[in-house]
Amino acid sequence: MPDLSGPPFRADHVGSLLRPQGLHDARARHAAGELDDAELRGIEDQAIADVVQLQADVGLQTATDGEFRRATWHMDFIYAIDGISKVAGEGRAVHFKNADGSIDWAPAGLHVDGPLSIDEPIFGADFTYLQSVVGPGQTAKLTIPSPSMVHYRGGAAAIDPAVYPDEDAFWAALSAAYRQQVQGIAALGCRYLQLDDTSLAYLNDPAQRAELDSQGRDAAHQHERYIRQMNAALADRPDGLTVTTHLCRGNFRSSWVAEGGYDFVAEALFGDLDVDGFFLEFDDERSGTFEPLRFVPPGKRVVLGLVTTKRPDLESKDDLKRRIDEAARYVPLEQLALSPQCGFSSTVEGNALTRDQQIAKLALVVETAQEVWG
């Protein structure tokens, strides 16, 4: 069952990778005024060239820049949208959980205080550099947050009513801005775009829905609005551009936020969202069963995130094959692929693994996929 259809590939990965220590050191020196912007960018360039080669060495066809130029997987992009301001000290704390307890993280807030637009593609120069260093057989992938991520944390309270008097006006403008991004990045040669999203996974968790309801928001139907607006953002996308989405329940220093299977959103998500593939977390019991995959229509690929990025222990190849077989009871094997369940470094801090452990997990994904699909 050879992989002839392009991305997402039988062996794939979500996007972010552990930053090398030299890059951490360079960022600290830049913050201290010891390196200028050009010097930092040169160090980032070399680190990205190295990590693209790492991906090739383990046999991956997907190549990302590891998100090495970002502090977080989403906020660097969101703050670059015209009409959105960063509001220090106003971010709501996010409660992350792990096997040892919990971690609170309070990123800065955001405020929609002007007309929304993306006149020049965000990360355009970064993607152009990535393309310049990918090798034969590699496809450059750009990862960006979905439109939902602009809305989920703040909701209507983050939108200046003098700019957008109602949420319909806000959503129309945001989706139009995202269409600018999609068209612009495709014009630079991007053929593989991923919309990363936590909201559609969080909404499966009754505790998350209860929190939204307590804020006066319509948790029962929020996912339907998000799906409509993601589709509006992707309307008229160029031919030849593959778009996937990755659904995550939170990923910060090996910790997570939400729990629960995909049951609550599955029918609308798989049936209505106009993407080519879904990267889904299935690394442990908090991710639920494969049963929601029964709603996946023909022609869509499901990338099973069976290899965890949150713990260093290496999974058993036999266990991965068994779980792929279980998933194939609900969606045909030819529509399935394999990846880690999330990025290795959704924020600059990274998860609790070493570089060698990261490589071992990526190599395991490639080897298992080759044995399952040929």
N, C-alpha and C positions, 0 to 999 in steps of 0.2 A: 504494500500500500504506500507507494512513494509519495512524497510531498511535492506536488507539481503546481499547486494553486497560489503560491506566494504567501505572504503573511496573512494571519499569524501562522508561525511555523510549528511543526510537530514538537520541536524543542524550542522554547521561547523563554523570555523573562520579562519582568514587569518594567524595569527601567533603572531605578537608582541602585548605585553600587557604593561600597565602602570607600570613603575618601582616604587616600594615602596620607601618611603622617606628614610628608613634605608639603602637601597642600594645606593641611591644618596649620602648619607652622607659617606658611606664606600668608595665610589669611590673618593670623595673629600679627605678623609684622606689618601687613597692610593697614590693619586697624590702628596700630601704634604709629603709623606715619613713616615707617622705615622702608616701605615699598610703594611706588606709585601705581596707578591703575594699569599702565602698560606693562610694568614688570610683573604684576600679579597675573594679568591675562596671559603673558608668556609662560608662566609656570602652570597655569590651568591648561593651556594648549598642550604642553608636554604630557601632563597627567592624563588628559583625555586621549591623546594618541596612544599612550601606554595601555589604557583600559580598553580601547577598541581592539588592540592587538590581543589582550587577554581574552576577550570574547571570541575572537577568531581562533585562538589557540585551543580553547575547550570545545570548539566545533559549533558554536552558535552562528546562525545566519542573521539574527537580529543584532544590530550594533546601536547602542545609545552612548551618550557622553557621560553616563553615570549620574547625571544631574549635578556634576561637579562644580558648576558655577553658581548653584543655588544654595540658599540657607534651608529652604523647605521645598517640598514637592509642589506646593500650591501658591503660597503667598507671594513669592517673587513675581510670578505671572500676574496675579490679581492686582497687585499694587502698580503694575505697569499699564493697566487699562486706563485710558484717558477717562477722567470723571470719577475715579476712585482715589481716595486719600487714605493714607495710613494714620491710624489714631493710636498713639502710644498710650498705654495704661488703661485702655478701655476694652481690651479683649476679655471675653469670658474664659475662666479657667476650664480646661478640658481634663476630665478625670480618667487617666489611663490605668489599666490593671495589668498585673503580671503575677507570676507564681509566688513572688515574695511579698506582694502587697499592692501598693498603688503609687502613681506618680502624677502630680498635677503640673500641667503645662499651660501657660497663659500667654499665647502669642498676641501681638498688637491687634487692635480692632481695625475695622474699615468703615468708611463713610462714603456713600454715593452722593457726591455733592456737585456733580456737573454732568453734562451730556456724555453718555458712554460711547466710546469708539476705540478702534484699534487700526489706526491709519497705516502703520508700518507693522509687519508681523512681529509679535513678541518672540524673542529668542531667534529671530531671523539670522543674525550674524553668527550666533552659536550653532545653529543648524548647518549653515554654510560651511563652517569650520569642520563640523562632524563629517559632513559629506566628503570633505577633502581628504580625510584620513581613513575612511572605510576601505577595506580591501576587496578583492574579487570574491564573489559569493556572499558578501555581507549587504544587508539592507539597513540603511539608517532610519531609526525610529525617533520621532519627537513625542515626548510625553508632556501634556499640559492638563491642568485641572478642568473639570467639566464646568459648564455654566452654573450648575447647581451649587457649586462651592462658593460662589459669590453671594448666594442667598441664604444658605442653610444656617450659618451661625448667627447672623444678625437679623434676617428676615426684614420685614417692613420697617422695623425700628432703625435700620442702618441706611435707609433711603430718605434723602431730603425731599419732603413733599413739594417744595417749591420747584424742584427739578422734575420729579415724576410724581404727579398727584395721586396715582394709583399704581398697583402692582402690575396691571396689564401694560401700562406704558413703560414701566421699568423693564419688564420681560421682553417686550418688543425691541427695545433699544439694546438690551444685553445680547439677545440672539442675533441681532443685526451686526453687532460688534464682533461676535464670534464668527459669523460668516465672513467678515473681513479677514479675520485671522486664518481661517481655513483656506480661503482663496489665496491669500498672500503667501502662506507657507507652501502651498502647492505650487505656486508660481516659482518658488525657489528650488523646486525639484523634489519636495517631500512626497514620498509615496506610501508612507506608513505613519499614521497619526493615532495617538492613544489619548482618550479622555479619561483621566483618573477621577474617581468619584468615591467619596465615603457615604454620602447621603443615602443613596439607594440601598446600601448595605445596613447602615445605621437604622433605617426605618423598619427593618425586620425585627428590631429589638423593642419589646413592649415598653421598656423603661425609657427609651429614646422617644417613642411616640407620646408617652405620658408627659415628658418634659416639654415637647412642642405644644401639646394641648394646654399645658399650664401657662404657656405664653400667649394663648389665644389663637394659635395657628391650627390649620386643618390637617392634623397628622394622618388622618385616614385617607386623604386624597393627595397629599403632598407629592408622593412619588409619581402620580399621574401628570401633575403639572411639570415636574422635572423632566419626565420623558418627552412631553410635548415640546418643551423648550430646547432640549438637546436635539430633537429632530429638526426644529426650526433653525438651529445653529448649523446643522449639516445639510440643509436644503440646497440643492443645486451644486453639491460638491463636485469637483472635477472628476472626470473619468480617470481611472487608474490610481486613485487615492484610496487605500485601505484604511478604514477607521475601526478601531476597537475601543472598548472601555474596560477599565479595571475597577472592580468593586472591592473596597477595603473596609474593614471594621476598625481601622485605626492602627497606626504603626509608628511608635516613638520609643526608641531605646528598648526594643524587644517587648513593648507593652501594647495593649489594645484598649479600645473603648467599648465597642458593642459586641453583643453575642446573639446567636440565633440563626437558624437556617434562612434560605431565600424565599420561603413560602409566601410571605406577605406580599412581596412585590413581583413574584416570578411570572405570573400570567401576563401582566402588563409589560414587564421588563423584556422578557424574551419574545413576546408576540408583537410588541409595538415599537421598541427602540430600534431605530434605523442605523445599526452598526453591523460590521461584518463579523465581529467576534467578541466574546466576553472572556476576560480574565477573572476567574472566580477563586476565592479562598476556600479550600477544603482540607486544611492541614490538621485539624483536630476537631473534637466533638462540638466546640462552640460554633462551628461553621454549619452544623446541621447535616442532613442527608442529601443524597443525590436526587431524591424524588422530584424536586422542583424542575429538574432538567427535562421532565416530560413535556414542558411547554416550549422547548426550543424547536423552532421550525426548521425544515430542510434548508440547507444552504448556509446556515450560520455555524461558525466554529466556536467550540467551548474549550478554553484553555484551562485545564484542571490544575489549580494551585495546590499540589499535594506535598511539595517539599517546603518545609517551613523556613522562613528567614529569621525567626525569632529565637531559635535555639541552635546551638552548634552541632548537636548530635546528628549524624548522617543517617538518613532513612535507609531501609532495606529495599533493594531493587525488587525483590519478590513481593513485598508489601505494596509497593507502588503499582506493580502490574496487576495485583489482585484488585486494588481500588479502581484502576482503569476499567477492568472487567465489570466491576459493580456499576460504574457510571454508564457503561455501554448497554446496560439493561434499560436505560431511559432515553439515550440519544445514541445514534449509530456511531460505531467506533471510528468511521472515516471522518466524522465531524469533530472528533476530540483531538486534543493536543495536551502537552504537559509543560508546566513551568513551576518556579517557586511561587508561593502564595502571595507574596508582596515584594516590595523592594527591600534591599538590604540596608538602605540608608535614606529613608523618606525625609529625614531631617539631617542636618550636617553632622549630628552626633553619631549617627549610625546605630545599628543593633549590636548585641553582645556576641559577635563572632569575630574571628580573625580573617585576614585576607585568604589564607590557605583553606580555611573552612568554607568560605564563600566559593572559592574555586571548586572545591570538592562537590559542593551542592550543584553548581552549574554543570559540572561534568557528569554528575549522576543523572541530571535531567536529559542531557544529550544522549548518554549511553542507553538509558531506559527507552527513550523515544525511538532510537534506532532499532532496538530489539523488538519493540511493539509494532512499529509501523514500517520498518525496513528502510 
